[in-house]
């Protein structure tokens, strides 16, 4: 894929290296920067303040355009969560999933309402709000699919989506079909590979043809593509391989 269509900036979702972050946040960020990443996505600050996060990022020349924020924080204290995100220099706040007890029709109605409400608050602060999927949002209940419901019942002007390509594919959905059906809604992507058993693996070690997959997507509206693996055997090696594989697709 050397036609320069891989336009999103490639970053790392720091959940991949969360155990290292918990032990030494600054040192881990330094190692990620030395690896060649310039963009990261947070999933927790590990008892650091937004000001400390900004200082650590600046020291390593890293940009953190987005951060995953726990649902309860956006329910209980949305304005504080958004203000902290803005203080840390993020431009997107991402809701990383939905509580298992609320994964029913009533719960998804509540989620759509929450996304719209927090999206308005985020927009007023110059932030974007996005929702990150797993596979459960694609479950079918009498022809009713939660993910499609969320996309059609949230305001495109203040709610976008971080499409996790692995989880969508594992659930049987085609990313190109989602992009075609809901144009302009996907501003962020997550990338991890899938082995023959449907489990996660490092990019390039599985069955997902990222070259053809990404070539089929209209990526003009996607700003960032984050490498991620939830349970890597070797977190730093997984992060490094993901960057190498995706850079190869972009001709970098």
Secondary structure, 3 states (H helix, E strand, C coil): CCCCCCCCEEEEEHHHHHHHHHHCHHHHHHHHHHHCCCEEEECCCCCCCHHHHHHHHHHHCCEEEEEEECHHHHHHCHHHHHHHHHHCCCCEEEECCCCHHHCCHHHHHHHHHHHHHHHHHHHHCCCEEEEECCCHHHCEECCEEHHHHHHHCCCCCCEEEEEEHHHHHHCCCCHHHHHHHCCCCEEEEEECEECCCCCEECCCCCCCCHHHHHHCCCHHHCCEEEECCCCCCCHHHHHHHHHHHHHHHHCC
